[in-house]
Amino acid sequence: MPVDRCVCHDITFARLALLARRERLDLDELSARTGCGTSCGMCRPYLSRMLHEGRTSFDPMAIVPATTRPSPTQRST
Ligand code: FES
């Protein structure tokens, strides 16, 4: 199932992208305005990609949140 919204605030990425474009909002401004990305935070990587790529639907397996990526010192070689 594709990810197409902030679940906590039930706002689609399509609506958020439109608002961001109209108001020229960056991620922090969009989050402050809508609350999206400020509750559980799981939508934040998707919001970032939405703003950079213009996409509004994502394969949930294609994005690994930065907080779950191993740091360079944790990676094995
Ligand atoms: S899904 Fe957007 S803050 Fe939880």
Boltz pocket constraint, residues with backbone or C-beta under 6 A from the ligand:
constraints:
  - pocket:
      binder: B
      contacts: [[A, 5], [A, 6], [A, 7], [A, 8], [A, 9], [A, 35], [A, 36], [A, 37], [A, 38], [A, 39], [A, 40], [A, 41], [A, 42], [A, 43], [A, 44]]
      max_distance: 6.0
